[in-house]
Amino acid sequence: MSEIKIRKAVFEDVASMQKIASGNQVAVENLSQYANQGFTIWPRSAEAYKASIERSPHVLVAEWNNEVIGHLLAYTIPVVKSLNKEMGCEDDVILSLSEMYGDDTVFVDQITISRSHQREGIGQLLDDYLCKSTPHNGKWVTDIVHNPVKNIASVKFFEKLGFTEKCEIVQDEWTLGVYERSL
Ligand SMILES: CC(C)(COP(=O)(O)OP(=O)(O)OC[C@H]1O[C@@H](n2cnc3c(N)ncnc32)[C@H](O)[C@@H]1OP(=O)(O)O)[C@@H](O)C(=O)NCCC(=O)NCCS
């Protein structure tokens, strides 16, 4: 088996990133069936992935056999705020996080691994790379769906990485748990 390579994402990865995120998208009425595997609720447009790659050095992909099989989007709080503004999707959750956390906080946004490669340690490899490539002593934060269905896979994964739950934020019909860590 060839090795899994973690690297920064480039524009050519965008179609694969969209495919992986869509592959983990689940209709709201079926979410409970996927709580233990996890689900991606907001796949992004190609334009949004490109903007993330352009603006943040913390957008990573996992590659195996020359195929992208997972990715992670992370940014500092000011970068995610300006990206959302540019995309015309200013988000209450990000606005709340920007009030709670300093500008050097790293927000881990989307992490999604193709279904056939989950539980192979790829999420952990992406975080290892992120930690090594981010000279950072501040806080890390992420949000995880708690309602209508708790994303149990994601909670367990982020707890394994050292994140702990701080509070919940309600946005429309979604309740999101806010998880943070300090390294
Ligand atoms: C959640 C997700 C990102 C984890 O990535 P992964 O590559 O499968 O996780 P890893 O193999 O690196 O797991 C590292 C550790 O996290 C924990 N973990 C990961 N997935 C888990 C699951 N489904 N259930 C319980 N614990 C889990 C385990 O402690 C695991 O270590 P172990 O396998 O030695 O027990 C992946 O399952 C996924 O993409 N799910 C669908 C999309 C999603 O829910 N994304 C998160 C919200 S955006």
The ligand as a MOL file (V3000), in Angstrom:
LIG
                    3D

  0  0  0     0  0            999 V3000
M  V30 BEGIN CTAB
M  V30 COUNTS 48 50 0 0 0
M  V30 BEGIN ATOM
M  V30 1 C -14.8330 12.5670 11.5220 0
M  V30 2 C -13.7240 12.2820 10.5140 0
M  V30 3 C -13.1950 13.5940 9.9600 0
M  V30 4 C -12.5770 11.5500 11.2330 0
M  V30 5 O -11.5160 11.3400 10.3160 0
M  V30 6 P -10.8000 9.9100 10.2210 0
M  V30 7 O -9.6720 9.9990 9.2920 0
M  V30 8 O -11.8420 8.9080 9.9170 0
M  V30 9 O -10.2960 9.7560 11.7210 0
M  V30 10 P -8.9600 9.0120 12.2370 0
M  V30 11 O -8.8740 7.6660 11.6220 0
M  V30 12 O -7.7900 9.9180 12.0570 0
M  V30 13 O -9.3130 8.8490 13.7630 0
M  V30 14 C -8.5060 9.3510 14.8320 0
M  V30 15 C -9.2380 9.0390 16.1240 0
M  V30 16 O -10.4500 9.8110 16.2100 0
M  V30 17 C -11.4940 9.0220 16.8240 0
M  V30 18 N -12.5370 8.7460 15.8160 0
M  V30 19 C -12.4880 9.0530 14.4970 0
M  V30 20 N -13.6360 8.6830 13.8950 0
M  V30 21 C -14.4120 8.1180 14.8560 0
M  V30 22 C -15.7080 7.5410 14.8400 0
M  V30 23 N -16.4350 7.4610 13.7160 0
M  V30 24 N -16.2140 7.0610 16.0040 0
M  V30 25 C -15.4960 7.1310 17.1470 0
M  V30 26 N -14.2400 7.6740 17.2270 0
M  V30 27 C -13.7120 8.1650 16.0900 0
M  V30 28 C -10.8310 7.7080 17.2570 0
M  V30 29 O -10.3180 7.9160 18.5760 0
M  V30 30 C -9.7080 7.5930 16.2500 0
M  V30 31 O -8.6220 6.8080 16.7190 0
M  V30 32 P -8.7260 5.1930 16.5540 0
M  V30 33 O -9.2040 4.8820 15.1750 0
M  V30 34 O -7.3150 4.7570 16.8290 0
M  V30 35 O -9.7100 4.7400 17.5970 0
M  V30 36 C -14.2280 11.3390 9.3480 0
M  V30 37 O -14.8660 10.2310 9.9190 0
M  V30 38 C -15.1940 12.0200 8.3970 0
M  V30 39 O -14.7810 12.6300 7.4210 0
M  V30 40 N -16.5220 11.8910 8.6440 0
M  V30 41 C -17.5360 12.4660 7.7590 0
M  V30 42 C -17.4990 13.9730 7.7490 0
M  V30 43 C -17.4850 14.5750 9.1480 0
M  V30 44 O -18.2540 14.2110 10.0250 0
M  V30 45 N -16.6000 15.5650 9.3460 0
M  V30 46 C -16.5160 16.2900 10.6060 0
M  V30 47 C -17.4640 17.4530 10.6300 0
M  V30 48 S -17.0560 18.6720 9.3710 0
M  V30 END ATOM
M  V30 BEGIN BOND
M  V30 1 1 1 2
M  V30 2 1 2 3
M  V30 3 1 2 4
M  V30 4 1 2 36
M  V30 5 1 4 5
M  V30 6 1 5 6
M  V30 7 2 6 7
M  V30 8 1 6 8
M  V30 9 1 6 9
M  V30 10 1 9 10
M  V30 11 2 10 11
M  V30 12 1 10 12
M  V30 13 1 10 13
M  V30 14 1 13 14
M  V30 15 1 14 15
M  V30 16 1 15 16
M  V30 17 1 15 30
M  V30 18 1 16 17
M  V30 19 1 17 18
M  V30 20 1 17 28
M  V30 21 1 18 19
M  V30 22 1 18 27
M  V30 23 2 19 20
M  V30 24 1 20 21
M  V30 25 1 21 22
M  V30 26 2 21 27
M  V30 27 1 22 23
M  V30 28 2 22 24
M  V30 29 1 24 25
M  V30 30 2 25 26
M  V30 31 1 26 27
M  V30 32 1 28 29
M  V30 33 1 28 30
M  V30 34 1 30 31
M  V30 35 1 31 32
M  V30 36 2 32 33
M  V30 37 1 32 34
M  V30 38 1 32 35
M  V30 39 1 36 37
M  V30 40 1 36 38
M  V30 41 2 38 39
M  V30 42 1 38 40
M  V30 43 1 40 41
M  V30 44 1 41 42
M  V30 45 1 42 43
M  V30 46 2 43 44
M  V30 47 1 43 45
M  V30 48 1 45 46
M  V30 49 1 46 47
M  V30 50 1 47 48
M  V30 END BOND
M  V30 END CTAB
M  END
